[in-house]
């Protein structure tokens, strides 16, 4: 089994003074401690490890940084809407549409299907940015480390596309973004796992 293989590889590498295992890295997630050496063998190691494929969630960090950058630039160039227009402290809705947000008329009539790939990277305002980025950097990065970057990106974009489709059907008269749907797509994938 994959977990046992990773644990065995990492224990051998740690005992010989090397780095992580070949197929991935095993990180401790429990409060127990594990020592290697002094006669300790693989069978004596408690099962408080969780296998991950990579050390960092690179795409989670990159996308979160990009979302922060886009929101700051959008607010500088387009201004900040009053609280009664955008209660999340962000730009005007027309700015979101201009920058690639979900605009049902432009998607369906104007054939701008590319918006389903740009809307997940925009944020409505500072409040949404803080919540989404916190989830992306904590849980989303862990999922990326567990699944690998390419699988994570596929699931992230699939969640965004599904959220876009649902939003087009259920709320066809508003301009919005689907960054929260992309994050919820990750949770849906984890739940189905």
Secondary structure, 3 states (H helix, E strand, C coil): CHHHHHHHHHHHHHHCCCCCCCCCEEEECCCCCCCCCCCCCHHHCCCCEEEECCCCCHHHHHHHHHHHHHHHHHHHHHCCCCCCCCCCCCCCHHHHHHCCCEEHHHHHCCCCCCHHHHHHHCCCCHHHHHHHHHHHHHHHHHHHHHHCHHHHHHHHHHHHHHHHHHHHHHCCCCEECCHHHHHHHHHHHHHHC
